[in-house]
Amino acid sequence: MKILIWGAANAGKNIYYSLPDDAEVTAFIDSSIIKQGKTYLGIPVIPETDIPGHDFDLLIISHTQAAAVTARLTGETGIPREKILDPYYRGYIDPRRNMLRLLGDEIRKKN
């Protein structure tokens, strides 16, 4: 499954580390021009305007204003609502799993 994550910061990182192993994050989306064109966790950071050019199955919003972002995406860019997920609203994020994945990354870096 190809996934876009809205938010190249800690909340986006939490989502990234909560995803199943078979999920493929193809880009982070961020409104900060400082982050756009760079990478976050080794993944490209793109502006909102680039979303229509990406092939994706699901866009996950890690933003506190997810309702406003969703309304803008479905209205202005025409992204179907069923392709957008707000996991914080639904309580999908498990911080324990995130911590274990982060620890695993740190251990791999030291080896």
VENFENVEN-V122763 format. One record per residue. N is the residue number from 0. PSI is psi in radians with two decimals (* if undefined). OMEGA is omega as a letter, one per 30 degrees, with the letter a starting at -180 (NA if undefined). D_CENTER is the distance of its C-alpha to the mean C-alpha in Angstrom with 2 decimals. Layout:
n = (N & N)
psi = (PSI & PSI)
omega = (OMEGA & OMEGA)
d_center = (D_CENTER & D_CENTER)
This chain:
n = (0 & 1 & 2 & 3 & 4 & 5 & 6 & 7 & 8 & 9 & 10 & 11 & 12 & 13 & 14 & 15 & 16 & 17 & 18 & 19 & 20 & 21 & 22 & 23 & 24 & 25 & 26 & 27 & 28 & 29 & 30 & 31 & 32 & 33 & 34 & 35 & 36 & 37 & 38 & 39 & 40 & 41 & 42 & 43 & 44 & 45 & 46 & 47 & 48 & 49 & 50 & 51 & 52 & 53 & 54 & 55 & 56 & 57 & 58 & 59 & 60 & 61 & 62 & 63 & 64 & 65 & 66 & 67 & 68 & 69 & 70 & 71 & 72 & 73 & 74 & 75 & 76 & 77 & 78 & 79 & 80 & 81 & 82 & 83 & 84 & 85 & 86 & 87 & 88 & 89 & 90 & 91 & 92 & 93 & 94 & 95 & 96 & 97 & 98 & 99 & 100 & 101 & 102 & 103 & 104 & 105 & 106 & 107 & 108 & 109 & 110)
psi = (2.23 & 2.23 & 2.45 & 2.45 & 2.17 & 1.96 & 1.84 & 1.18 & -2.85 & -0.73 & -0.70 & -0.65 & -0.71 & -0.72 & -0.82 & -0.82 & -0.13 & -0.20 & 2.65 & 2.77 & -0.47 & 0.02 & 2.42 & 1.85 & 2.03 & -0.35 & 2.68 & 2.54 & 2.33 & 2.49 & -0.19 & 2.06 & -0.34 & -0.59 & -0.50 & 2.43 & -0.07 & -2.96 & 2.70 & 2.14 & 0.52 & 0.20 & 2.42 & 2.52 & 2.17 & 2.80 & 2.84 & -0.61 & -0.31 & -0.13 & -0.83 & -0.41 & -0.03 & 2.43 & 2.04 & 2.71 & -0.52 & 2.40 & 2.09 & 2.21 & 2.16 & 0.52 & 2.50 & -0.37 & 0.77 & -0.63 & -0.74 & -0.72 & -0.79 & -0.79 & -0.74 & -0.77 & -0.75 & -0.56 & -0.94 & -0.67 & -0.17 & 0.35 & 2.26 & 2.41 & -0.59 & -0.20 & 0.04 & 2.33 & 2.35 & 1.57 & -0.46 & -0.68 & -0.68 & -0.09 & 0.53 & -0.29 & 2.23 & 1.78 & -0.44 & -0.76 & -0.71 & -0.76 & -0.73 & -0.71 & -0.70 & -0.73 & -0.74 & -0.73 & -0.73 & -0.72 & -0.76 & -0.63 & -0.60 & -0.35 & *)
omega = (l & a & l & l & l & l & l & l & a & l & l & l & l & l & l & a & l & a & l & a & a & l & l & l & a & l & l & l & l & a & l & l & l & a & a & a & l & l & l & a & l & a & a & l & a & l & l & a & l & a & a & l & a & l & a & l & a & l & a & a & l & a & a & l & a & a & l & l & l & l & l & a & a & a & a & a & l & l & l & a & a & l & a & a & l & a & l & l & a & l & a & a & l & a & l & l & l & a & l & l & l & l & l & l & l & l & l & l & a & a & NA)
d_center = (13.03 & 10.87 & 7.20 & 5.09 & 1.57 & 4.42 & 5.85 & 7.17 & 9.27 & 10.33 & 8.39 & 4.99 & 7.55 & 8.89 & 6.30 & 6.39 & 10.08 & 10.50 & 9.84 & 13.20 & 14.63 & 14.95 & 11.30 & 10.62 & 7.35 & 9.12 & 7.35 & 5.28 & 7.00 & 9.31 & 12.76 & 14.45 & 16.74 & 17.25 & 13.78 & 13.83 & 15.52 & 14.81 & 12.58 & 10.39 & 11.00 & 12.86 & 10.22 & 11.04 & 9.86 & 11.09 & 12.55 & 12.23 & 15.52 & 14.34 & 12.24 & 15.55 & 16.39 & 13.58 & 14.35 & 11.67 & 12.29 & 9.42 & 6.90 & 5.19 & 6.12 & 6.38 & 9.41 & 12.96 & 14.16 & 12.08 & 15.43 & 16.26 & 13.03 & 13.51 & 17.16 & 16.69 & 14.45 & 16.91 & 19.86 & 19.49 & 17.49 & 18.70 & 15.55 & 16.90 & 15.99 & 15.80 & 12.76 & 10.72 & 9.90 & 10.11 & 10.38 & 12.04 & 14.66 & 15.40 & 15.52 & 13.45 & 12.31 & 15.09 & 15.61 & 18.42 & 16.52 & 14.03 & 17.26 & 18.85 & 16.17 & 16.28 & 20.05 & 20.11 & 18.38 & 21.00 & 23.77 & 22.91 & 22.99 & 26.43 & 27.86)
